[in-house]
Amino acid sequence: MLFRYSKGQAYARMMGTRPQTLMAFTDSPAGLASFMIDHNLASLAQIVRAFDGHREGLTRQDVVENISLYWLTNTALSAARLYWESKYSVIAAKGVTLPVAVSVFPEEVYQAPRSWAERAYPNLIHYNRVTAGGHFAAWEQPQLFARELWAGFRPLR
């Protein structure tokens, strides 16, 4: 199988089509670490910067702790199954009438334009483009992510 996928998302294709074949997650902490560190280019670049000593969100300790969490709890495969069990693409959302908040992180794989968010979510209560973070924003930029959660839920208070 060719694991080439648009914009460096081969990881999503692998987990979405054959999650049980990723047994290295449970057989080898090195296999798990390798996949987690290098599963998308933006996250890899940020992890490399963290290991080079740049302080912009992640630290070496953050990376080791995250990998350890998945390894020690043996939850990497069950986490990967989310991609298998998801029936719909997030990008294909439309007409979601629940109140929705959208925060766009600059290193995210898909950066939803406001026009798309308004069409997909007619009850859009918060939209903001933030200055840092990517696919794992809560991990990479926890304070910024928390501020966005507060801002997103503020209209519902």
Order of alpha helices (4+ residues) and beta strands (2+ residues): alpha-alpha-alpha-alpha-alpha-alpha-beta-alpha-beta-alpha-alpha
